[in-house]
Amino acid sequence: MAQQRNSGIDLLRMVSMFMVVVLHILGQGGILAALPPHTPRWALGWVLESACYCAVDCFGMVSGYVAHSRQFSARRCVTLWAQAAFYSAGIALLFKIFLPGSTSFRSILAACFPVSGQQYWYFTAYFALLFFAPFLTILLESLDRGQVKQLLAAVVGVFCLLPLAAGRDLFYLRAGYTTLWLCVLFLVGGCVRILEEGSRRAPGWYFGGYLLCVLLTVAVKGLPGRLPRADLFLSYTSPTVLGAALCLVLGFRALAIRSPRLLKWIARLAPLSFGVYLIHTHPTVWNLLLAGRFRAYAALPAPAMAALVLLTAAAIFLAGSGIDFLREQLFEAVLPPLFRAFARPSRCG
């Protein structure tokens, strides 16, 4: 059972990263901005946007849902930092070599420090979360079920519902682009894991809840003139987006994956998802290769537009996974000896 749960969550990581790529094709790729308002193409474009918007919340919630370590892992921090620096500086260097003028040596040097340089917003926020996650786990494990319910109601009410009711960002969450929001998602995921223990509800119930949340988000987006705070429903802190992410976490957690071949592929591809993010959101790739690149899709009939968006996202996901597989092989050859060397006690005299 544990294997099935872990495989379902790993599959969700892959699906969530695919959804992130779809979001970036629609947004940074220029499709949404080019769609004629209130047409079938416009409606389908925003359905895709709303359906995928919960992907980041899924990642944050999964971090808390699967958390089990009460110890800070310096090795994990170093490995993640090395991965981010590898792509941040490596891609910048490639552009400097093959596209002179696209970047500077100063930018390449800054890219070697992806956290201080804020090369990737999610990595920067998640890197900070890593230092607090063990303490948040201790907090969750110290509470009884009643207190867990109170904590869940408090974090959702204060950080999700109250700002929506007030119509502004009361607690400087910046629409969810902060470490604070990732901490909130971590706590939500941990609370749900504790409260969900022993539940046997079929995954279809949760996927139905996800569709309902998406439809509510789309409905609010389609009625901006009647609902003054419509834009607040399409953000990471939106109750409908948070609800969609919660339903996906529980739905994929409940999946019973029995195919050995599928289990093998999931175990192989899931760890590569973070590399897909680091590659296609690299600042130079983002600004030179993605910006406005898919605007022409907006002129196609709605079904063709949607199909091309999904196919393009799949191509980017697979290409990024292939590149990160090679990076993974390199790290497996280089990093373990370094860790062993630094862990070996020094001898004096």
LOMAR-747289 format. One record per atom (N, C-alpha, C): residue in one letter; x, y, z. Coordinates in pm, whole numbers, padded with zeros to 5 digits, always signed. Each point is the difference from the previous one (the first is absolute). Layout:
REM LOMAR-747289
AXYZ...
***
This chain:
REM LOMAR-747289
M+00082-00121+00000M-00082+00121+00000M+00085+00125+00000A+00109-00003+00079A+00088+00116+00005A+00062+00027-00135Q+00034-00110-00072Q+00058+00018-00133Q-00099+00068-00094Q-00128-00041+00008Q-00101+00060-00086Q-00019+00147+00033R+00000+00033+00128R-00016+00140+00040R+00115+00083-00053N+00124-00048+00020N+00115+00074-00046N+00001+00013-00152S-00041-00104-00069S-00002+00007-00146S-00105+00098-00047G-00114+00003+00067G-00103+00097-00037G+00048+00142+00020I+00067+00026+00111I+00053+00134+00026I+00110+00035-00099D+00085-00098-00033D+00104+00025-00102D-00063+00031-00135L-00105-00071-00034L-00071+00030-00124L-00056+00141+00002L-00050+00043+00116L-00052+00136+00013L+00111+00102-00022R+00120-00029+00047R+00113+00092-00024R+00023+00019-00149M-00007-00109-00074M+00019+00010-00145M-00114+00077-00065V-00122-00033+00037V-00116+00070-00056V+00004+00149+00035S+00038+00031+00123S+00006+00140+00042S+00103+00078-00080M+00116-00062-00026M+00101+00070-00078M-00046+00019-00144F-00069-00099-00054F-00059+00015-00133F-00098+00118+00000M-00079+00012+00106M-00095+00111+00011M+00071+00134+00009V+00113+00004+00071V+00078+00123+00008V+00047+00042-00139V+00046-00096-00079V+00044+00031-00136V-00117+00054-00083V-00118-00060+00014V-00118+00049-00070V-00028+00146+00037L+00008+00031+00129L-00022+00138+00046L+00097+00096-00067H+00125-00040-00010H+00100+00090-00057H-00014+00014-00151I-00046-00104-00066I-00027+00011-00144I-00115+00098-00024L-00103-00012+00082L-00116+00089-00014L+00034+00144+00036G+00074+00019+00109G+00029+00135+00048G+00120+00062-00067Q+00121-00047+00035Q+00121+00055-00058Q+00006-00024-00150G-00060-00109-00045G-00003-00027-00144G-00086+00094-00080G-00083+00081+00068G-00077+00106-00067G-00138-00039-00048I-00046-00121+00031I-00129-00045-00053I-00116+00073+00065L-00003+00005+00132L-00114+00061+00068L-00016+00147-00038A+00110+00071-00012A-00007+00142-00035A-00051+00022-00142A+00015-00101-00086A-00040+00015-00140A-00141-00051-00028L-00065-00062+00097L-00132-00057-00022L-00108+00108-00002P-00088+00000-00100P-00111+00095-00002P-00093-00027+00119P-00033+00102+00079P-00081-00021+00121P-00136-00064-00029H-00040-00088+00090H-00134-00060+00001H-00034-00070-00132T+00098-00071-00052T-00020-00087-00116T+00025-00144+00046P-00037-00101-00081P+00029-00138+00040P+00148-00024+00027R+00088+00062-00079R+00144-00015+00023R+00039+00061+00134W-00054+00116+00030W+00027+00067+00127W-00048-00087+00117A-00120-00054-00012A-00056-00083+00107A+00086-00124+00022L+00040-00067-00109L+00080-00123+00014L+00138+00032+00055G+00057+00114-00043G+00131+00039+00052G-00003+00020+00150W-00107+00065+00049W-00009+00024+00143W-00042-00125+00078V-00067-00092-00066V-00027-00129+00064V+00132-00074+00024L+00086-00001-00101L+00132-00063+00017L+00080+00070+00109E-00003+00132-00001E+00073+00077+00102E-00051-00033+00140S-00132+00000+00016S-00059-00028+00131S+00025-00143+00044A-00004-00093-00095A+00022-00142+00034A+00142-00026+00045C+00095+00079-00048C+00141-00023+00032C+00053+00091+00110Y-00077+00098+00041Y+00053+00102+00090Y+00034-00054+00138C-00059-00113+00037C+00023-00056+00133C+00130-00078+00009A+00077-00007-00108A+00119-00086-00003A+00101+00038+00107V+00027+00130+00017V+00096+00043+00100V-00048-00033+00140D-00130+00018+00025D-00056-00038+00130D+00013-00150+00024C-00010-00079-00106C+00018-00145+00013C+00140-00031+00051F+00101+00064-00060F+00137-00025+00043F+00021+00037+00146G-00050+00117+00039G+00016+00042+00138G-00073-00091+00097M-00120-00043-00037M-00079-00086+00087M+00061-00139+00012V+00054-00051-00110V+00064-00132+00002V+00120+00001+00094S+00073+00112+00006S+00115+00008+00090S-00041-00029+00144G-00114+00055+00042G-00049-00026+00134G-00065-00135+00014Y-00063-00048-00106Y-00073-00127+00005Y+00096-00118+00019V+00114+00007-00065V+00093-00114+00007V+00110+00022+00103A-00001+00115+00070A+00107+00029+00096A+00002-00103+00112H+00118-00049+00029H+00014-00098+00109H+00126+00025+00081S+00093+00078-00053S+00127+00022+00070S-00011+00119+00095R+00050-00021+00122R+00003+00108+00098R+00141+00057+00011Q+00086-00038-00093Q+00137+00047+00000Q+00028+00083-00124F+00075+00107+00018F+00041+00082-00113F+00102-00075-00083S-00018-00002-00132S+00090-00072-00090S+00087+00099-00078A+00122+00018+00048A+00092+00088-00071A+00034-00056-00137R+00006-00133-00008R+00034-00063-00128R-00105+00032-00105R-00128-00005+00039R-00106+00032-00096R+00009+00146-00045C+00029+00090+00092C+00015+00141-00036C+00113+00020-00100V+00113-00066+00027V+00116+00013-00089V-00032-00058-00138T-00068-00115-00003T-00032-00064-00128T-00094+00087-00082L-00104+00054+00064L-00094+00086-00072L+00068+00128-00047W+00084+00057+00086W+00072+00122-00039W+00092-00028-00118A+00068-00115+00004A+00091-00035-00110A-00078-00019-00131Q-00117-00062+00009Q-00081-00020-00119Q-00044+00133-00059A-00048+00090+00087A-00045+00132-00048A+00117+00080-00057A+00115-00004+00068A+00117+00074-00048A+00051-00057-00132F-00007-00132-00013F+00045-00067-00123F-00077+00055-00120Y-00132+00007+00012Y-00081+00050-00112Y+00007+00151-00011S-00001+00069+00112S+00001+00146-00003S+00125+00053-00070A+00116-00049+00044A+00125+00046-00060A+00027-00069-00133G-00031-00129-00010G+00029-00075-00122G-00076+00052-00121I-00130+00024+00017I-00078+00050-00112I+00044+00140-00039A+00031+00084+00101A+00049+00135-00030A+00130-00005-00079L+00087-00094+00037L+00128-00013-00071L-00022-00047-00143L-00092-00093-00022L-00029-00046-00135L-00052+00114-00088F-00087+00083+00056F-00049+00114-00078F+00113+00099-00029K+00090+00017+00095K+00113+00091-00021K+00088-00050-00114I+00016-00133-00010I+00086-00057-00104I-00067+00002-00137F-00125-00045-00005F-00066-00018-00129F-00087+00118-00042L-00029+00090+00091L-00078+00119-00034L+00064+00121+00068P+00114+00043-00050P+00072+00111+00063P-00090+00123+00016G+00013+00064+00113G-00082+00117+00027G-00128-00030+00075S-00036-00127+00011S-00124-00037+00069S+00014+00010+00151T+00125-00011+00049T+00023+00009+00144T+00144+00047+00021S+00032+00032+00123S+00134+00050+00033S+00068-00096+00097F+00134+00015+00012F+00073-00084+00094F-00041+00030+00144R-00038+00125+00026R-00048+00034+00134R-00129-00076+00031S-00088-00014-00101S-00123-00075+00020S+00029-00148+00022I+00101-00052-00071I+00038-00140+00018I+00053-00022+00142L+00081+00093+00049L+00052-00012+00135L-00113+00006+00103A-00094+00092-00021A-00115+00009+00092A-00084-00126-00005A-00006-00064-00118A-00080-00122-00015A+00057-00116+00079C+00126+00008+00041C+00059-00106+00082C-00059-00001+00140F-00072+00106+00035F-00062+00012+00132F-00149+00023-00019P-00074-00107-00035P-00140+00015-00041P-00092+00052+00109V+00034-00022+00129V-00087+00049+00107V+00017+00150+00018S+00124+00044+00023S+00024+00143+00020S-00031+00080-00125G+00017-00063-00118G-00032+00068-00124G-00145-00010-00039Q-00078-00079+00076Q-00143-00018-00025Q-00027-00035-00147Q+00075-00097-00049Q-00016-00043-00138Q-00135-00069-00022Y-00044-00073+00103Y-00126-00074-00008Y-00080+00029+00126W-00119+00058-00013W-00075+00038+00119W-00037-00121+00084Y-00046-00110-00065Y-00045-00115+00078Y+00118-00066+00072F+00112-00013-00068F+00116-00060+00065F+00045+00084+00119T+00002+00132-00015T+00039+00087+00110T-00092-00017+00119A-00132-00001-00026A-00097-00016+00109A+00009-00140+00061Y+00015-00102-00082Y+00006-00137+00049Y+00129-00025+00078F+00110+00061-00043F+00127-00017+00069F-00011+00050+00143A-00069+00112+00019A-00022+00051+00136A-00090-00094+00080L-00102-00055-00066L-00091-00093+00068L+00074-00121+00056L+00104-00047-00070L+00073-00118+00044L+00055+00015+00142F+00034+00123+00039F+00057+00022+00132F-00107-00006+00110F-00124+00025-00037F-00108+00002+00099F-00085-00126-00002A+00009-00079-00108A-00085-00118-00014A+00011-00097+00118P+00121-00030+00053P+00007-00093+00114P-00077+00050+00121F+00003+00131+00024F-00070+00055+00115F-00152+00000-00022L-00041+00024-00124L-00143-00009-00031L-00049-00143+00015T+00085-00096-00035T-00036-00142+00017T-00015-00035+00148I+00091+00050+00082I-00009-00023+00145I-00129+00059+00054L-00034+00119-00046L-00125+00063+00043L-00119-00088-00034L-00007-00048-00124L-00113-00082-00043L-00009-00129+00081E+00114-00063+00026E-00001-00127+00071E-00035+00016+00148S+00010+00122+00051S-00029+00023+00141S-00148+00029+00027L-00079+00013-00106L-00141+00038+00015L-00090-00122-00006D-00112+00006+00074D-00102-00103-00017D-00091+00039-00116R-00091-00089-00037R-00082+00024-00120R-00084+00127+00013G-00049+00027+00119G-00078+00121+00018G+00082+00125-00022Q+00122+00000+00050Q+00089+00115-00020Q+00043+00013-00145V+00018-00114-00067V+00035+00003-00143V-00113+00066-00080K-00125-00033+00033K-00113+00063-00068K-00001+00151+00024Q+00029+00041+00123Q+00004+00142+00032Q+00111+00071-00077L+00117-00065-00008L+00112+00059-00073L-00034+00014-00148L-00059-00104-00057L-00038+00004-00141L-00099+00113-00026A-00101+00013+00086A-00099+00106-00016A+00065+00138+00016A+00097+00009+00091A+00064+00129+00025A+00083+00046-00120V+00086-00090-00052V+00089+00042-00109V-00080+00029-00128V-00103-00080-00029V-00081+00025-00119V-00084+00126+00019G-00059+00017+00118G-00083+00116+00025G+00078+00130-00002V+00116+00000+00066V+00078+00124+00011V+00070+00036-00130F+00062-00099-00065F+00085+00031-00115F-00070-00016-00135C-00118-00061-00001C-00070-00024-00126C-00133+00076-00006L-00084-00021+00099L-00134+00057-00004L-00005+00147+00044L+00073+00035+00104L-00004+00137+00050L+00050+00102-00103P+00113-00023-00067P+00042+00094-00105P-00101+00011-00114L-00066-00112-00033L-00101+00004-00105L-00117+00087+00042A-00042-00015+00126A-00112+00080+00050A+00037+00148+00006A+00126+00028+00034A+00044+00139+00009A+00029+00060-00137G+00024-00085-00097G+00026+00048-00136G+00141+00051-00022R+00093-00036+00090R+00139+00042-00019R+00093-00094+00075D+00129+00013-00028D+00102-00087+00057D+00033+00046+00142L-00071-00053+00097L+00016+00047+00138L+00133-00040+00062F+00052-00117-00037F+00116-00055+00068F+00122-00013-00092Y+00003+00080-00106Y+00115+00007-00089Y+00038-00136-00056L-00102-00072-00046L+00023-00130-00063L+00040+00014-00147R-00022+00118-00057R+00036+00027-00141R-00057-00108-00092A-00129-00026+00018A-00074-00097-00082A+00055-00142+00011G+00081-00025+00103G+00053-00134+00022G+00145-00018-00041Y+00064+00105-00049Y+00139-00011-00046Y+00097+00027+00116T-00019-00065+00114T+00083+00024+00117T+00023-00129+00078T+00104+00004+00085T+00026-00112+00090T-00115-00018+00097L-00059+00110+00045L-00111-00008+00095L-00114-00085-00055W-00034+00018-00127W-00109-00078-00058W+00041-00147-00013L+00126-00027-00032L+00045-00140-00005L-00007-00064+00139C+00027+00077+00104C-00016-00052+00136C-00146-00031+00029V-00090+00087-00045V-00143-00025+00016V-00038-00130-00071L+00046-00018-00124L-00032-00121-00076L+00060-00123+00068F+00119+00013+00055F+00063-00111+00072F-00088-00043+00117L-00050+00097+00075L-00085-00031+00114L-00133-00060-00046V-00057+00053-00107V-00126-00056-00052V+00021-00145-00041G+00108-00027-00072G+00028-00137-00043G+00020-00093+00118G+00073+00046+00102G+00021-00083+00118G-00128-00025+00078C-00082+00105+00013C-00129-00016+00070C-00089-00099-00074V-00006+00010-00131V-00085-00090-00079V+00047-00144+00013R+00132-00020+00001R+00053-00137+00015R-00046-00061+00132I+00006+00077+00107I-00040-00051+00130I-00150-00027+00006L-00079+00094-00052L-00145-00014+00007L-00053-00106-00097E+00077-00026-00106E-00046-00092-00105E+00032-00145+00030E+00080-00024+00104E+00039-00138+00033E-00123-00086+00024G-00003-00116-00065G-00113-00091+00013G-00112+00024-00099S+00009+00107-00078S-00106+00029-00099S+00010-00096-00118R-00114-00044-00051R-00003-00095-00111R-00083+00053-00117R-00014+00132-00010R-00081+00057-00106R+00067-00023-00136A-00081-00029-00103A+00052-00028-00133A+00059+00127-00062P+00103-00014-00085P+00063+00118-00061P-00096+00083-00082G-00103-00063-00059G-00095+00075-00082G-00068+00114+00075W-00025-00019+00129W-00060+00106+00080W+00091+00123+00003Y+00128-00023+00018Y+00094+00112+00009Y+00018+00068-00136F+00007-00079-00107F+00015+00060-00133F-00126+00079-00038G-00116-00047+00047G-00122+00076-00020G+00005+00133+00073G+00055-00001+00123G+00017+00124+00074G+00095+00095-00070Y+00106-00056-00059Y+00095+00083-00077Y-00070+00069-00116L-00080-00074-00076L-00072+00059-00113L-00096+00108+00046L-00065-00021+00113L-00092+00101+00053L+00075+00128+00034C+00116-00013+00064C+00080+00119+00034C+00045+00073-00126V+00040-00074-00102V+00043+00062-00126V-00117+00074-00064L-00117-00062-00004L-00117+00064-00060L-00038+00127+00076L+00013-00001+00132L-00030+00119+00078L+00099+00112-00033T+00126-00036-00016T+00101+00100-00035T-00029+00060-00138V-00034-00086-00095V-00032+00047-00136V-00125+00087+00002A-00100-00041+00078A-00125+00077+00005A+00025+00140+00055V+00082+00010+00103V+00031+00132+00056V+00079+00083-00101K+00093-00063-00070K+00079+00070-00102K-00089+00051-00111G-00104-00072-00034G-00088+00040-00110G-00101+00107+00037L-00006+00036+00129L-00096+00101+00044L+00069+00115+00074P+00101+00061-00064P+00075+00104+00071P-00083+00123+00031G-00101+00027-00080G-00081+00118+00024G-00094-00013+00118R-00030-00123+00040R-00094-00021+00109R+00069-00032+00132L+00127-00038-00004L+00072-00036+00121L+00127+00084+00009P+00002+00102+00088P+00113+00093+00003P+00135-00067+00028R+00002-00112+00072R+00127-00062+00039R+00028-00124-00083A-00042+00000-00125A+00015-00120-00084A+00145-00041-00015D+00091+00096-00016D+00141-00034-00022D+00061-00073+00118L-00053+00020+00120L+00054-00066+00119L-00026-00150-00001F-00094-00044-00084F-00029-00142-00007F+00099-00075-00089L+00078+00073-00077L+00101-00065-00083L+00138+00038+00053S+00030-00051+00117S+00130+00019+00063S+00026-00123+00086Y+00125-00018+00041Y+00033-00117+00079Y-00071-00001+00135T-00038+00118+00050T-00066+00009+00130T-00152-00007-00011S-00054-00018-00119S-00145-00008-00020S-00056-00125+00064P-00119+00008+00061P-00060-00121+00060P-00033-00106-00104T-00039+00040-00121T-00032-00100-00101T+00127-00067-00054V+00108+00077-00013V+00128-00057-00044V+00057-00092+00108L-00007+00044+00124L+00046-00084+00111L-00085-00127+00009G-00131+00014-00017G-00087-00117+00003G+00030-00097-00112A+00029+00052-00121A+00036-00087-00112A+00127-00078+00029A+00100+00069+00058A+00126-00068+00034A-00023-00108+00105L-00080+00031+00100L-00029-00096+00105L-00067-00125-00057C-00096+00020-00090C-00069-00114-00061C+00094-00084-00084L+00093+00064-00070L+00096-00077-00080L+00094-00081+00089V+00047+00060+00109V+00089-00074+00091V-00071-00124+00053L-00124+00018+00045L-00073-00114+00056L-00038-00100-00109G-00035+00050-00119G-00037-00090-00108G+00115-00086-00046F+00118+00060-00021F+00116-00077-00043F+00050-00090+00113R-00015+00046+00124R+00037-00084+00115R-00085-00128+00003A-00124+00010-00044A-00091-00115+00007A+00011-00092-00121L+00079+00038-00101L+00013-00085-00118L+00068-00132+00034A-00052-00106-00056A+00062-00131+00017A+00073-00035-00130I+00130+00025-00003I+00079-00024-00120I+00064-00139+00014R-00038-00092-00088R+00044-00138+00013R+00096-00045-00110S+00005+00073-00111S+00086-00041-00110S+00147+00016+00037P+00079-00106+00002P+00142+00012+00032P+00074+00093-00096R-00036-00007-00128R+00067+00087-00098R-00029+00146+00027L-00128+00032+00030L-00036+00138+00030L+00067+00048+00128L+00003-00087+00100L+00067+00036+00126L+00148+00031-00024K+00062-00076-00089K+00142+00021-00031K+00021+00135-00068W-00088+00033-00096W+00013+00127-00071W-00026+00119+00091I-00098-00015+00089I-00029+00108+00094I+00120+00024+00092A+00057-00109+00052A+00115+00012+00088A+00120+00062-00073R+00011-00025-00129R+00112+00052-00079R-00018+00147-00036L-00122+00040-00037L-00025+00134-00052L-00031+00104+00107A-00064-00041+00108A-00044+00097+00101A+00114+00086+00055P+00116-00057+00033P+00108+00084+00053P+00055+00102-00100L-00032-00017-00127L+00052+00089-00103L-00087+00125-00020S-00116+00003+00065S-00095+00110-00021S+00058+00135+00039F+00076+00004+00109F+00057+00127+00045F+00097+00055-00104G+00071-00087-00067G+00091+00044-00105G-00074+00064-00116V-00118-00051-00032V-00082+00060-00106V-00031+00145+00035Y-00034+00024+00127Y-00028+00137+00046Y+00123+00088-00013L+00116-00048+00047L+00121+00081-00002L+00045+00034-00141I-00024-00089-00093I+00043+00022-00138I-00089+00102-00070H-00132-00023+00001H-00084+00084-00085H-00035+00135+00063T+00027+00016+00132T-00023+00131+00062T+00129+00077+00024H+00111-00051-00053H+00125+00075+00009H-00024+00139-00060P+00047+00107+00065P-00031+00135-00047P+00028+00024-00147T+00110-00052-00051T+00032+00022-00141T-00092-00080-00090V-00027-00125+00034V-00096-00080-00076V-00138+00065+00006W-00037+00045+00118W-00130+00062+00023W-00020+00124-00090N+00102+00084-00008N-00013+00127-00072N+00030-00010-00148L+00090-00090-00040L+00040-00006-00139L-00070-00111-00079L-00032-00111+00065L-00057-00113-00072L-00149-00018+00023L-00051+00038+00116L-00142-00022+00029L-00088+00122-00022A+00053+00118+00021A-00081+00122-00005A-00067+00017-00137G-00132-00010-00002G-00076+00021-00122G+00017-00106-00106R+00069-00110+00032R+00037-00101-00100R-00121-00074-00057F-00108-00011+00078F-00114-00082-00043F-00125+00083-00025R+00019+00127-00023R-00113+00091-00025R-00084-00045-00119A+00064-00060-00099A-00073-00043-00121A-00105-00105+00031Y+00016-00074+00110Y-00100-00101+00036Y-00138+00063+00023A+00000+00126+00043A-00126+00068+00034A-00090+00022-00122A+00058-00006-00121A-00079+00021-00121A-00064-00128-00052L+00034-00113+00060L-00053-00128-00046L-00138-00027+00062P-00078-00092-00060P-00125-00041+00064P+00027-00053+00140A-00098+00013+00088A+00018-00034+00141A+00056-00141+00022P-00055-00106-00063P+00055-00134+00024P+00145-00014-00045A+00034+00059-00115A+00138-00008-00049A+00093+00077+00092M-00044+00115+00047M+00082+00078+00092M+00030-00080+00128A-00104-00060+00057A+00019-00077+00122A+00091-00120-00023A-00017-00068-00113A+00082-00117-00030A+00147+00039-00015L+00026+00112-00068L+00139+00044-00018L+00062+00043+00132V-00076+00065+00086V+00050+00038+00131V+00044-00124+00078L-00084-00101+00001L+00030-00122+00075L+00118-00075-00061L+00005-00008-00134L+00111-00069-00066L+00131+00074+00022T-00004+00132-00005T+00121+00079+00023T+00048-00017+00143A-00094+00000+00095A+00036-00021+00140A+00062-00138+00019A-00056-00101-00066A+00055-00135+00011A+00142-00005-00057A+00023+00069-00113A+00133+00001-00060A+00102+00067+00092I-00039+00113+00060I+00091+00070+00092I+00027-00086+00123F-00104-00065+00050F+00016-00085+00119F+00095-00116-00030L-00019-00068-00113L+00084-00114-00033L+00144+00042-00030A+00016+00113-00070A+00135+00047-00029A+00072+00040+00128G-00071+00071+00088G+00061+00037+00128G+00033-00121+00085S-00086-00101-00002S+00027-00122+00077S+00123-00072-00053G+00014-00004-00134G+00117-00064-00059G+00129+00071+00038I-00003+00132-00002I+00119+00077+00039I+00032-00023+00147D-00104+00001+00083D+00026-00016+00143D+00045-00142+00033F-00039-00097-00080F+00049-00136+00020F+00153-00004-00017L+00050+00070-00101L+00145+00006-00021L+00067+00074+00115R-00061+00109+00046R+00054+00074+00115R+00003-00089+00124E-00104-00081+00018E-00007-00089+00115E+00114-00102-00003Q+00029-00055-00118Q+00111-00095-00011Q+00132+00066+00037L+00017+00124-00043L+00123+00074+00033L+00011+00021+00150F-00109+00042+00063F+00003+00026+00143F+00024-00128+00080E-00059-00111-00046E+00019-00126+00072E+00145-00045-00006A+00071+00043-00103A+00142-00036-00010A+00089+00095+00078V-00042+00125+00015V+00087+00102+00059V-00031+00030+00146L-00129+00015+00034L-00034+00050+00134L+00027-00100+00114P-00036-00129-00013P+00025-00090+00113P+00145-00002+00049P+00100-00005-00091P+00139+00007+00050P+00030+00130+00075L-00059+00111-00048L+00021+00127+00069L-00062-00002+00139F-00123-00054+00011F-00064-00009+00131F+00083-00087+00095R+00052-00111-00053R+00080-00089+00084R+00130+00070+00044A+00057+00079-00089A+00125+00069+00033A-00023+00103+00109F-00110+00074-00008F-00026+00101+00102F-00047-00063+00131A-00063-00118-00009A-00048-00066+00121A+00112-00072+00074R+00112-00031-00068R+00111-00073+00061R+00066+00087+00107P+00016-00048+00121P+00061+00081+00107P+00143+00035-00035S+00035+00123+00026S+00135+00047-00029S+00100-00053+00102R+00123-00016-00040R+00105-00048+00090R+00105+00108+00017C+00034+00026+00122C+00100+00103+00028C+00123-00066+00063G+00117+00050-00034G+00122-00051+00063G+00047-00131-00055
***
